[in-house]
Amino acid sequence: MTDNDTVSRRRFLQATGGAATAAALAGCSGSSDTTTKDTTGTTDGGDTGSSDKTYRRTNSTITTLDPVASTDEASAYLIHQMYDTLTVYPNAYTTAETFLATGYELNDDSTVITFDLKEDVTFHDGSSFTASDMVYSWERLAASDSSRRASFLLDVLGVTHEENDDGSYVSGSLGVEAVDQTTFKVELTQPFYAALEMMAYDPFAAQKEGYVGDIDGYDGEVSQSEYATTSPMGTGPFTLGKWTKGTEATLERYDDFHGETAKIAGVHFQIVEKTNALYTYATKNVNADHPSVPSSKYDPDKITLEGTDENGHPYGTYGPLVNDLTADYYRTSELVTYYYAFNTDKVIKPARKAFAYAFSARQMVNTVFGRPYKPAYFFLPPGLYPGGASAYNEAAKDYPYGYGESQTAETMLQKAREVMEEAGYSQDNKYEFTMTSYQSQTWSEETKLMRDKLASCHIKMNYEQVPFATLTERGRNGNLEGYTLGWGADYPGGDNFLQLMAPQFSQVDQDDAVSYTNWEGTDAAQQAREAWNTITENYGLTEEAQQARAEAYVDMEKANWEDAVFVNCFHLNAEHMSYPWVDKPRVGPMGTASTKFNQVSIGDRGQYE
């Protein structure tokens, strides 16, 4: 999208209830489209730009370059270019293809996957990639103190392993094996419907064996802190040039890349957090190759649609911009949900429910953002909801805090007041809490609007904005009361979203926490906990397992409705804009951070060079 107001995603993907992924396990298929470009004039995949050009992008706060430590999209933009995985999503479409692997075989019950690996792949220091590197890489994901996604490997994908008496992973027990230099075997505790898609997630990337000495048996060439900041080592199409925290980062083309060598010399990321500064940098001054149009400057009348491509993307142009240029434009429905959330230890249930009554997703989308987003009534995006978008829309009519325009704003505010009055609050005795968002003009506008609404509902809501990295750090430390964030899929399944609602993963004092809500101690929390257990017990490929997951997804959503832990805001219809000199494939629902930039070409920028 073009607005920096929604920068806080983790990582992403999708499928409908697992069926697409089960089909992929039977044999990876190709991307829906690998040739359609951002620009409308070039669709043949040819090189239209000079190889000495640098691709100019903007980014938000980068936190790490270590694949196993990354949880944010800003870091993923760099990691995905420097590292490769066994499988990928071509141009961010949701069917995985083999990448570092050339093929695979399954045993009879789909619990053992044996991969054939590419030959002649090298790390950025010239050393050869082998199956032993994969064993080391996944051991780091399981055992490194820096790993933030070990549960994805051990609990979700379910690679076999041993645990000690306190439930911690036993080093060296992971069910992976380098059969020989080009054969990598993985043993699972049960079939997992999204196995190939999960392996496309950046924390599963190939890392040079022994390069970091933060797990048993390896002294390491660099420390983990060096690895995460100055000395990454992957097999991807780009290497790190430099990273100046809070300012900029650069990537440089790796000429010995095993795939298509990049058409550009490198990538420059200017780190710009604030919306107005981003607009000035990318649009007014044309210092980036993609304009940024904040909601305050956005004009839907400047969109000229020319058609819909074979993947359903409406495309055309947007402009003229303030710089008199007209941008190429297309729109993608991404599997992304933005939300408000609460630490239930710090904000009482009546205040959370009052907030949900007072909030209007439709008003936020239509009035505050003014963009073609979809109001959210479930945490699951429509593409992941059991039965798809039509089932989502029908079930959303039961949303207890007002669906669409079915109830007036004053009616919902009255309900919010009644909830607080039943809890003993009044205009002379207001309940007080603080809502924290990352730096964004639009979120500021929306949250101040909520502050004013809640003032008439016996709530004093304070509001603060902090840098994204500060927000997530405070969340992990339990120092947030209410907060705004967004989530995009790491692998194609509703459980990837709903893990945030699982009480098991909401306790901020646990290393595997993925939300900052501390949701426990209520009937609804117990319902969510049991539903999550049902999901994890039914990860298989059968129709029965898929149905059990689907029913548990809905149970979790309704448990959240009851306790109002997450208040869903909107699902993202990403609006992609590029200046005319940019030639790159259109990206699918996984989002730009899941694409490789080696296919990007940059033409003549003219006066903006």
N, C-alpha and C positions, 0 to 999 in steps of 0.2 A: 504494500500500500504506500501512499505518498505522505501520510501524516505521521509525524513522530509521536503522536499521542498514544500509540499502542505498540510499545517496543518491548514489552516484558514477557514475551513468550519463552517457554523452555525449548522444546523440540517437537516435531510433528509427524503426523501421517493419518491414514484412514483406511477404511473398508466398511462394508455394510454387514455388521453382525458377524464378521469372520468368514463369510462365504468366499469372498474374493481371495482371502489369504489361504484358505484351505485349497483352493484351486491352484494357487501358486506353489504350494508344497508338492502338488502332483507334477509340477513342471513349470519353471519360471517362464513367463511370457514377456514379450517386449512392451515398451512404453506405448501409451496411447498415441503419442505423437512426439517425434524428436526433431522435427524440422521447422515447424511454424515459428516465426520470429516475432520479437517485439515490434520490429519495424514491418510495415506492410509491403515494402517494396522488394524484400529478399526472402525467399522461402526455400531455396535450394541447398542451404547449408554451406554454401561456398564462402571463402574467405573474402570479406569485403573491407577489411581494415588493415592498417599497417602493423607489423609485428613489433614495432618499437613504441607503440602507444601504451600508456598506463590507464587502466580502467579506474575511474574516479567515483568512489562511493562514500556515503556517510554511514555512521554507525553510532550506537550508544555505548555505554560503559562496558569495556571488555574486562572480564575478571580473571581468566586463565587460558593458557594454551595447552593444558594437559587434558587429553580427551576424557580420562576417567574422572576428572574433577569438575568438568563443565556441566552446568545446568541451565545456562541462559543463552538466548539466541544470539546476542552480540558476540559472544565468544565462539559460538558455533559457526558464524560467518567465516572466521579464519580457520578454525580446526577442520572444517569440511573441505577446505582447499588444500590443506597440508597433509591430511591423512586419508587413507582409503579403508574400506570395509569389504567383507566377503561379498556382500550384495549392496545394491544401490537402488534408489528410485530415479530412473532416468527422467531428467527435467522435472522432478518433483511430482511425478504421477505415482499412484499408489501400488502398482504391481512391481514387486522387487525383481531385479535381474541380477545374475551373477556378475561380479566385478573382479575382485582379487581371486575369486573362485571361477573356474571354467565350467564346473558342473558338480553334481552331488548325487548320492544314492541314499535311500532310506531303507531301514530294515522293515520287517513285516508289520510291526506295530508303531512305526514312526517315532521311536524313541532313540534311535541312533542315526545320526546324519554324518555321512562321510563325504568330505569335500575334496575335489581335485583342484589344486591351486595353479595359478598362472606361473609360468616360468619366465625368466629374464625380467623380473620386477626388482628394482633396486630402491633402497632407502636413499635419502638425500645426501648421505656421505659416500654413496657408491657401493655399499655392502648389499649382498643379495638377500632377498626376502625368501624365507622358507616356513614350513609348518611350525618349526620351533618358535618362530617369532609370534605366531598366533597363540601358542600355548602360554608364552610369557605375557602377552598382551591381556589375555583373559584372566590370568592369574593376578595381574596388577589390578584389573577391574574388581576382582573378588577380594583381594587381600590388602591393597595399599591403604594406608591411613588417609590418603587424599581422595580416595574413591567416593563419589557421591551417588553412584548408580549400581552398587553391588547387588541390590535387591532385584534389579532388572535381570541380572545374570543368574542369580541363585534361586530367587523365588518365582519370578514371572516366567522367564525362559525355562528355568528349572533344570539347569545343568547339575548333574549329580555331584554331591560333595558330602563331607563329614562336618559335624558341628561338635563343639566341646560342651561341657556341662552348662555353661551359661548361654548356649545358643549361638555362639560366635563361630564363624567359618574357621575350619582347621586348615592352616597353610599347606599347600601342596596336594590337597585332596580333590581338586576339581576334576570332573570327568571329561577331560579333553586329552588328546594324544596326537603327537606327531608320528604318524605311522611310518612315514619317510619324508624326504625333503618337500615333496609336493602333495602330500596327503594328510589331511587334518580331520580327525574324528571327534565328534561331540556326542556325549551320552546324556539323555534327558530323563528325569524322573517320570514324566508322563508326556504324551504328545502335546505340543503347543501349536495352536492354530495359526499363530503369527510368527513362527520361528524365523523364516527368511526375512521378513520385514523387520523384526527386532534386530537382526544382525546388521541391518543397514544403518542402525543408530550409531552416532559417532563414538560413544564410549567403547564400542566393540571394535574399534579400528586397530589396524596392525601397527605395532610399535616394535622397534628394534630390540631384540632379545638382550637383556642385561644393561640396556642404556641407562636406565634409572635404577638406582640401588635401594628402592624403598620397600622391597619385599624379600622374604627369606631366600637365601641362596645366591644373591647377586650383590656385588660391591657397587656396581654402577659407574658409568663414565661421567655423569652429571648428577647433581642433587635434584630432588623433586622441585625445589623452588627455581632452580635454573631452567629445568625442563618446562616449567609452567610459564616462564617469562621471557627467556632469551635463547633457549636452545632446544626447541621442539625438533622431533626427528620422525618423519613419516615417509610415505611413498607417493604422496599426492602431486598434482600438477603444479603446485607452487611451494616455495620455501619462504621462511620468514625473512623479511628485510630488517625491519625494526618495529618495536612497539614502545611508544612513549605513553605511559598510562595517563588516561584522561585527555589525551591530545590527538594522537594519530597512530596508525599502524600501516605497514606496507608489506606486501608479498611480492616475490620475484619468481618468474617462470623457471620451472625445472625442466631442462631440455631433454633429460633422459626419462621422462615420464612414460609409463608403460602403455598409456592410452594415447589419445590425440593430444599432441603437444599444443600448449596454449597459443592462441593467435595474438595475444597481448603480452607485453613485456612484464607486466605485473599489475597489482591492484593497490590503490591507495584508499585507506579508510580515514576520513576525518571524523573525529568523535565530537558530536554535537548533541547535547542533551535537550536544550530548550527549543521549543517549537519556533519561536520567532527568529532565533539565531539560525536555525536550520533553513527556514524560508529564505533568509537573506543569503546564506552561503550557497545553497543549491539552486535557487530560483532567481533571485534578484541578480546575483553576481555570477551565476552559471559556473560555479567551481566544482560541480559534480556532474555526472552524466545522466542523472535522474533528477528531475525537479521534485521539490517537496511542496505540497500545497496544503497548508493547515486548514482546518475547518472554517476558521474566520475568513479565509481568502477563497474558499472553495465555491465554485459556481456550476451547478449541474447543467446550466444552459450552454456551457462551453464544451460539453461532450457531444461529439458527432459520431454516432455509431454507424459503421459501414457494413456490419454483418456479424455472423457468429461462426467461429471456426469449427472444425470437426470434433473438437473436445468440449464444445459448448461455451467457449469464451466469447462474450460480446467484445468486439474490438472496433477501434476507430481512432479518433484524435481528441485531444483536449487543448483548448486554447482559443485565442492567443493568451499567453502568459504575460506577466508584468514585463518580461524581457522581450516581448513581441515574437517569441518563438511559439510554435505549436508542437506539442508533444504527441508521440505515439502512445496509444492508450489501450489497455484491455483489462478485463475484470475476471477474477477467479474466486470461486467459493472455497475458502480454506477451512480446514477443520480446526477452528480456533474459537475459544469462548473467553470473553472478558467478564470480570465479576468483581463484586465487593465480597469480602469475607471477614469473619470475626474470630478473635480468640475467645472461646466460650468461657474461659476462666476469668476474663476481664470485662466482658460485656454480657449483661443478663439477657435471658431469652425474650422477655417482653420488649426490650429495646431493639433486639434484632428483628423481631416480628413487626414492630412499628416501622422500622426502617424499610422492611420489605413492602409493607402496605403503602408507604409514602413514595417509594421509588416507582418510576414508570419507565420501562425499557423503551416503549414506543416514543415517549417524549424525548428520551436521550438520543435515540437514533434520528428522529425527524427534526428536532429543534436544536439540540446541542451540537451533534455531529453533522446532521444534514447530508449524510452519505447513504449509499445503498446497502447498509448493514441490515442484518435480520435481528429483531428483538429476541432475546433469549429467555425462555421459560424453563428450559432444562439445561443442565451443565453439558450434556451430550449435544454436539452439533447435529443438525438434521441428518447428515450423511451417516452418522454412527448410531442414531436412535433406532431401536428395533422396529423394522418395518419401513424405515426411511422417512423422507420428508413429510409424506402424507400422513403417516401414523404420528409423527411428531406434532403436526399441526392439530390433529384431532385430539390427541391427549393433552395438549397445552390448554385446551378450553377449560380444563379442571384446575388450572393454576389458582391456588387459593388467594393470591395477592392481586388479582385482577388481570384478565386476559385481554389484550388489545384495547379496544375502547368500550368494552362491555360495561364498565363502571366509571363514573366520573371521578375526576381528581379529588373533589371535595368529599365524595363518599369514601374514598380510600384514606384520606387524611383523617376523617372521622373515626374510621376503624383503628387507625394508628393511635389516636387519642384515647379511645376506649381501652385498648390494650394497656397503655401506660397508666390510665386511671385505675384499672383493676389491680395494677401492681403497686398502687399507692402514691403515684406521682401526680403533680399538678403544675400549673404555671408558677406557683410559688415554691414548688419543690421539684425542680427539674433533675432528671438523670443526666449525667455527664460522661462522655467518652471522647476519644480522639480518633479521627479517621486519617490515615496516612496514605498518600499516593506518591508515585514517582513523578518526576518533573514533566508537566504537560499542561499546556494552556487549556485544552478541552476538558481534561479530567478536573482541572481546577474549577472551570465553569460549572461542570455537572455537580461536583461535590459541594460547591458553595450553594448551588440551588437546593441540594438536599439539606444542607445546614439550615437554610431559611425555612424549608418545609417542616423540618423536625422541631424548629423553635415553637411552632404552634401545636406541637404534639407532646409537649412537656419533656423535651430532650434538648440539652445543650451539647451540640456536636462541635468540637474543635476540629480544625483542619490544618494539616501540614503537608508540604511537599518536600521530598528528599531525593537525592540521586538513587537510581535503581539499585546499585550495589549496596548502598546504605540500607535501603528498605529490606532487601533479602537478608542481609546480615542481622538486622534487628529482629526480623521474623524468626530466624534460626535460634536467636538468643531468647525468644519469648518476650520481646520488648515492643510488640505491636498490640493495639486493641482492635482496631478495624483497619483494613488495608484494601487497596485495589491492585489487581494483577490480571494477567491473562495466561491461558494455557493452550498450547497446541500439541498435537499428538506426537509421541516418540515412535510409536508403532501402530499399526492399523487395528485398533480395537477400542470399544467403549471402556474397557477396564483401565486403559491408560489414562483416560480422563477421570474416571470415578475413583481411582486410587487416592485422589486428593480428598475425597469424602470418607475414605475408609478410616475409622478411628485408629486402626493399627498404625497408620502412617501420618497421623495428625499431631503426635506428641512431640513437642519441640525439643525435649531433652533426649530424644532418640536420634541416632545418626542417620536412620533411614527415613526421617520425616520428609514428606513432600508438600505438606501444607502447614500452616502455623495456627491451627484452630483448637488444639487440645480438646477435641470433641469426645466426651465420655460422660457416663453417669446418667443418661436419660434413656427412656424406652426407644426413642428414635435412634439414638446412637447405637443401642444394642441391635436394632433392626438393620442398621447400616453395617455393623460388624458382621452379623450373620450372613447378610447378602454378599458381602465381600468374600467370606469364606466359601460360599456357594460358587462364586465366580472362579476362585482359584482352584476349586475341586473339579471344575468342568472346563479346563483349558483345551480339551481334545478337539478333534476334527469332525466328530459325528454330529448329526442333526440334533440328537438328544442333548449333547453338551452345549451346542449353540443355543437351543431353546432355554436351557437352564440359565445360561449367562444372560440372555435377553430378559428373562423374568427378574433376575437379581438386579440388573441395571435399573429397571423401573422401581424396584423396591428401594434402592439406594436414593434415587432421585426424590421419591416421596418422603423418605425419612428426612432428607434435607429440607423439603418443604415444611415439615412439621417444626423443625428446630431453627430454621432460617440461619444456618451457618454460612452458606454461600448464597448471595443474592445475584442471580445471573443477569448480565447486562445485554450483551449482544454477541452474535456470531459474525465473523469477519467475511465480508465480500471484499477481497483485496483489490484495490485499484492500482494497477501498475502503469507508470508513466516513464517514458524514455525520450531523451532528445533524439532528433532524426539521425544522428551519426552513430547511434548504438544499434548493433545487430546481435541479437541473442535469442535463444529459444524462449517461447512463452512457457512459464512455469505452471505446474499443476497444483493440486490442493495441499501438497506438503510445504509449499512456500520456498522463497528464494534461498533461504539458508540451507536448504537441502539440495542445492544444485551446484555443479562444478562450473567454474568460470572459464575453463579452457575453451569453451565454444564461443565466447564473447569476441566480437570484432568491434573495433572503434575506427570510424571513418574520419573525414575531415571536419574538425570543429570550427574551422574558420577563425573568426576573431576571438573565439572562446578557448583557443588552444592554450 
